[in-house]
Amino acid sequence: MKIGVSSTLDRFKAGLVLDTQKIRQATAYTLTDTAWDVVWFVSDRMAVDFDRPTPFARKAFAARKATPENLEALVFAREFPGKGTSAEKYLSPNIFGGSRNAKSTERKLRINDYMMPDEFIVPGEKEAKDAYGNMKPSMYNRMLSQIQAHGGDVNQNETDRSRKRNKSRVRERYFVPDLQGSKLPPGIYRRTKISDKPARYRIELVALFVKNPRYSKRFKYNETADKAIDARLPYHWDKKLAKALR
């Protein structure tokens, strides 16, 4: 998900001699400043197109500067090692429409045969969510731990000893209904013991498994980037060129 800003400068290059170092440096500064303006414009647009975008999402884009030797600046989606799904993967369905990639939790559930290959997670309506409308990662980790779905990372799966250490988890258990024998819709449920004598339990839906969701185009990334370039590039060019020609 990269866009080149340099091509928009073509109309400003006409009639100029760009073989001097000062002019090439002014061009590089213009492209770099414009690219960062695109980043800010796109970040602000997220607050319009999305419901409470997280700070993590709003920092999804960055700019790579142009140089006098390479008159091209790029705006690109960041990669966040160790942070789950990359910015490009989770934003692309909202920019272009279509289906999204599976998240780390979904991949683990599929690998452990809790979920069908074409199913995705939708948080339950009554589940506690953070300020941005998402379930907390700690909740997903707790669910995966209890149902032994952390795959190769067995140290994250719950053991008898760790369960006994946490009394609240003894009364509150997560489970995935049998795909064949249950009348419950596919998903992850919480069984909470509410009394001992007689033993009574409350069953609540935590996350529903749904077939591959299709996303409509909602994030006006390309349109916003074009507007930023058209609005800001002439300003930066006039400013940088005037300084170079002093």
C-alpha positions as CSV (number, residue, x, y, z in Angstrom):
1,M,0.0,0.0,0.0
2,K,2.5,2.6,-1.2
3,I,1.8,5.8,-3.1
4,G,4.4,7.9,-4.9
5,V,4.1,11.6,-4.5
6,S,6.8,12.5,-7.0
7,S,4.5,12.0,-10.1
8,T,2.3,14.9,-9.0
9,L,5.2,17.2,-9.3
10,D,5.5,16.8,-13.1
11,R,3.6,20.0,-13.9
12,F,5.9,22.0,-11.7
13,K,9.0,20.6,-13.3
14,A,8.1,22.0,-16.7
15,G,10.5,24.8,-17.7
16,L,12.8,24.3,-14.8
17,V,16.4,23.2,-15.0
18,L,16.7,20.5,-12.3
19,D,20.4,19.7,-12.8
20,T,21.5,22.0,-10.0
21,Q,21.8,20.6,-6.5
22,K,19.7,23.4,-4.9
23,I,16.7,22.8,-7.2
24,R,16.9,19.0,-6.6
25,Q,17.1,19.5,-2.9
26,A,14.1,21.8,-3.0
27,T,12.2,19.2,-4.9
28,A,13.1,16.5,-2.4
29,Y,12.0,18.7,0.5
30,T,8.7,19.4,-1.3
31,L,8.0,15.8,-1.9
32,T,8.9,14.7,1.7
33,D,6.8,17.4,3.4
34,T,3.9,16.6,1.1
35,A,4.1,12.9,1.9
36,W,3.9,13.7,5.6
37,D,0.9,15.9,5.0
38,V,-0.7,12.9,3.3
39,V,0.0,10.9,6.5
40,W,-1.7,13.5,8.7
41,F,-4.7,14.0,6.3
42,V,-5.3,10.2,6.2
43,S,-5.0,9.9,10.0
44,D,-7.6,12.6,10.4
45,R,-9.9,10.9,7.8
46,M,-9.9,7.7,9.9
47,A,-11.9,9.6,12.6
48,V,-14.6,10.3,10.0
49,D,-14.7,6.9,8.3
50,F,-14.3,4.7,11.3
51,D,-16.1,4.4,14.6
52,R,-13.6,5.3,17.3
53,P,-10.3,4.3,15.5
54,T,-7.6,3.2,18.0
55,P,-4.4,5.3,18.3
56,F,-2.6,2.2,16.9
57,A,-4.8,2.4,13.8
58,R,-4.3,6.1,13.4
59,K,-0.5,5.6,13.4
60,A,-0.7,3.0,10.6
61,F,1.0,5.2,8.0
62,A,4.4,6.8,7.7
63,A,6.4,8.5,5.0
64,R,9.8,7.7,3.5
65,K,11.6,10.9,2.5
66,A,12.8,11.8,-1.0
67,T,16.4,12.7,-1.7
68,P,18.1,14.8,-4.4
69,E,19.3,11.5,-5.9
70,N,15.9,9.8,-5.7
71,L,13.1,12.4,-6.3
72,E,10.3,10.2,-4.9
73,A,8.6,10.2,-1.5
74,L,6.4,7.3,-0.4
75,V,3.5,7.0,2.0
76,F,3.3,3.4,3.2
77,A,1.6,1.2,5.8
78,R,3.8,0.4,8.8
79,E,4.7,-3.0,9.8
80,F,4.4,-3.6,13.6
81,P,6.4,-6.7,14.5
82,G,4.8,-8.7,17.3
83,K,1.6,-6.7,17.2
84,G,-0.6,-9.2,15.2
85,T,-2.1,-8.3,11.9
86,S,-0.2,-5.7,9.9
87,A,-1.7,-2.3,9.1
88,E,-1.9,-3.0,5.4
89,K,-3.8,-6.3,6.0
90,Y,-6.4,-4.9,8.4
91,L,-7.0,-1.7,6.5
92,S,-7.1,-3.0,2.9
93,P,-10.6,-4.4,3.1
94,N,-11.9,-1.0,4.2
95,I,-10.1,0.7,1.4
96,F,-10.8,-1.6,-1.5
97,G,-13.7,-3.7,-0.1
98,G,-13.9,-7.5,0.0
99,S,-12.9,-9.9,2.7
100,R,-10.3,-9.5,5.4
101,N,-7.4,-11.7,6.5
102,A,-7.7,-13.9,9.6
103,K,-6.5,-12.5,12.9
104,S,-4.0,-14.3,15.1
105,T,-6.9,-15.6,17.4
106,E,-8.8,-16.8,14.4
107,R,-5.8,-18.7,12.9
108,K,-5.3,-20.5,16.3
109,L,-8.9,-21.5,16.5
110,R,-8.8,-22.9,13.0
111,I,-5.6,-24.8,13.5
112,N,-7.1,-26.4,16.6
113,D,-10.3,-27.3,14.8
114,Y,-12.6,-25.1,16.8
115,M,-13.4,-23.1,13.8
116,M,-14.0,-23.7,10.1
117,P,-11.5,-22.3,7.6
118,D,-14.0,-19.8,6.3
119,E,-15.2,-18.5,9.7
120,F,-14.3,-15.3,11.5
121,I,-14.9,-14.0,15.0
122,V,-17.6,-11.3,15.9
123,P,-17.6,-10.2,19.5
124,G,-20.8,-10.8,21.4
125,E,-23.0,-7.7,21.8
126,K,-23.0,-7.8,25.6
127,E,-19.3,-8.4,26.0
128,A,-17.2,-5.8,27.7
129,K,-15.2,-3.8,25.2
130,D,-12.6,-1.1,25.4
131,A,-13.1,2.6,24.6
132,Y,-12.8,1.8,20.9
133,G,-15.4,-1.0,20.8
134,N,-13.0,-3.9,20.7
135,M,-12.6,-6.8,23.0
136,K,-9.4,-6.6,24.9
137,P,-6.4,-8.9,23.9
138,S,-6.4,-10.2,27.5
139,M,-9.9,-11.6,27.0
140,Y,-8.9,-13.4,23.8
141,N,-5.8,-14.8,25.6
142,R,-7.9,-16.1,28.5
143,M,-10.3,-17.8,26.2
144,L,-7.6,-19.4,24.1
145,S,-5.8,-20.5,27.2
146,Q,-8.8,-22.2,28.7
147,I,-9.8,-24.1,25.6
148,Q,-6.1,-25.1,25.0
149,A,-6.0,-23.3,21.6
150,H,-2.6,-21.6,21.9
151,G,-1.2,-24.2,19.6
152,G,2.6,-24.7,19.8
153,D,2.9,-22.1,22.6
154,V,1.8,-24.6,25.2
155,N,3.1,-22.4,28.0
156,Q,0.1,-20.0,27.4
157,N,-2.5,-22.8,27.8
158,E,-4.1,-23.2,31.1
159,T,-3.1,-26.1,33.4
160,D,-4.8,-27.7,36.4
161,R,-2.4,-25.9,38.7
162,S,-2.9,-22.5,37.2
163,R,-6.7,-22.9,37.2
164,K,-6.7,-23.8,40.9
165,R,-4.6,-20.7,41.7
166,N,-7.3,-18.5,40.3
167,K,-10.5,-19.2,42.0
168,S,-12.6,-16.9,39.8
169,R,-11.6,-19.1,36.8
170,V,-12.9,-22.2,38.5
171,R,-16.4,-20.7,38.5
172,E,-16.0,-19.1,35.1
173,R,-15.2,-21.3,32.2
174,Y,-15.0,-20.8,28.4
175,F,-15.9,-23.4,25.9
176,V,-16.7,-24.0,22.2
177,P,-19.8,-26.2,21.6
178,D,-19.5,-29.4,19.7
179,L,-20.0,-28.6,16.0
180,Q,-22.2,-31.6,15.5
181,G,-24.1,-32.2,18.8
182,S,-24.9,-28.7,20.1
183,K,-28.0,-26.5,19.4
184,L,-26.0,-23.4,20.3
185,P,-24.8,-21.2,17.3
186,P,-21.0,-21.7,16.6
187,G,-18.9,-19.5,18.8
188,I,-17.1,-19.2,22.2
189,Y,-19.3,-19.2,25.3
190,R,-18.7,-18.5,29.0
191,R,-20.3,-20.9,31.6
192,T,-20.5,-19.2,35.0
193,K,-21.4,-21.0,38.2
194,I,-23.9,-18.9,40.1
195,S,-24.8,-21.3,42.9
196,D,-23.5,-24.6,44.4
197,K,-26.5,-26.2,45.9
198,P,-28.3,-26.8,43.7
199,A,-25.6,-26.3,41.0
200,R,-26.7,-23.6,38.6
201,Y,-24.9,-22.1,35.7
202,R,-25.3,-19.1,33.4
203,I,-24.3,-19.5,29.7
204,E,-23.3,-16.4,27.8
205,L,-22.2,-15.9,24.2
206,V,-18.7,-14.3,24.2
207,A,-17.8,-14.4,20.5
208,L,-19.8,-15.6,17.5
209,F,-18.3,-17.5,14.6
210,V,-19.6,-16.2,11.2
211,K,-18.9,-17.0,7.6
212,N,-16.5,-14.9,5.7
213,P,-17.7,-11.3,6.1
214,R,-17.6,-9.0,3.1
215,Y,-16.6,-5.4,3.7
216,S,-17.7,-2.4,1.6
217,K,-15.3,0.3,0.8
218,R,-15.5,2.8,3.6
219,F,-12.1,4.3,4.2
220,K,-11.4,7.1,1.6
221,Y,-7.7,6.6,1.7
222,N,-6.8,7.3,-1.9
223,E,-9.3,10.2,-2.3
224,T,-7.9,11.8,0.9
225,A,-4.3,11.3,-0.2
226,D,-5.0,12.9,-3.6
227,K,-6.7,15.9,-1.9
228,A,-3.7,16.3,0.4
229,I,-1.3,16.3,-2.5
230,D,-3.3,18.8,-4.5
231,A,-3.7,21.1,-1.5
232,R,-0.2,21.0,0.0
233,L,2.3,20.2,-2.7
234,P,2.0,23.7,-4.4
235,Y,2.4,25.4,-1.1
236,H,5.6,23.4,-0.2
237,W,7.0,23.8,-3.8
238,D,6.6,27.6,-3.8
239,K,8.2,27.8,-0.3
240,K,11.1,25.5,-1.0
241,L,11.8,26.9,-4.5
242,A,11.8,30.5,-3.3
243,K,14.4,29.5,-0.6
244,A,16.5,27.7,-3.1
245,L,16.6,30.6,-5.5
246,R,17.6,33.2,-3.0
